[in-house]
Amino acid sequence: MLIASKYLNKNENYPFYRKFVGKSFSQLKYLITGLKIKDTQSGFKLFKRHVAFELFSLSQIKGWCFDVEILLLAQKTGYKVKEFPYQIIRY
């Protein structure tokens, strides 16, 4: 499973409030779940077909924060999750 992470791109500059809220959410998520993925809310996640079917069939959350549950299920079922940096292109 691949997931894009804006936090791995050191060239990206975000306003203070966005960094603060993002880091606060990450810390809270880690304290509750132990999940070490930095950017769970990234819109880009790539699954193998059978992995997606398995994880989404196990998931219970349908709304906000479903990403955290899917990634936690992936971790608990032994799937490897790899984060990679990406850069937002602004026009």
N, C-alpha and C positions, 0 to 999 in steps of 0.2 A: 504494500500500500504506500502510495506517495502523497505527501501533503506539502503545499507551498507554505512558506513561512516568511512573513515580512520582517520578523525579528532577527532573521539570520542575515539580512542585507544591511550592512553597516553604513551604506551610503544614503539610506533613506532618512529624511528628517521629518519628524512628526511634531505637532504642537505638544507642549508640556502636558496639558490635560488629557490628551489622547494616550500618551505614554503612561501617565499615572493610572488611568482607568484600565488600560490593557494589562499593566503589570499587577495591579490589584486583583483583577479577575484571574490572571494566571496563578497568583499565589493562593487565592481562595480555592481555585480548582485543584491545585496540587495538594493543599491541606485536606480537602474532602476526599479526593479520589486517588491521590498518589500518581496521577498521570503526568508524565514528564514532557509531553508535547508542548512546545512553546506557543504555537499559533493554532489553537483548535478551531477558531472561528474563521479561518481562511476559507474562501469560497472555492478553492481548487483542491479537490481530493480525487485521487485516481485509484480505482480498485480493479482487481481481477474480477471477472463476472461471478464466479462461484463464491468469492469472498463477500462481494456486495450482497448477493442473495442471502448468504448465511447471516451476516451481521444485521442486515435490515429486518430479517425475519425474527431475530432475537430482540430487537429494540422495542422499547415501550414508549419512549418520548417521541411525540409527533411535532412538537412546536419548538420554541426557543431552546437552545442548548442541546439539541439532538446530536450535534457534532461531538460533544464531549462523551455522550453515551456510546456512540458508534466507535470512537477511538478507544474508549475504556473496554468495550467488548472485544475489539481487535487485540488489545494487549492481553486480556484475560484468556482469550482462546489461542494465544500463541502466535498470532500474525505479527510480522515485523512492519513497523511504520517508519518510513524514512522521510525526514523533512529536507526541503531544499529551498534556497533563497530565491526570491523573485523581486523584480523592481516594477513599481507602478510607473507607467508612461503617462505623462501629463501633456496635453496639447495646449 
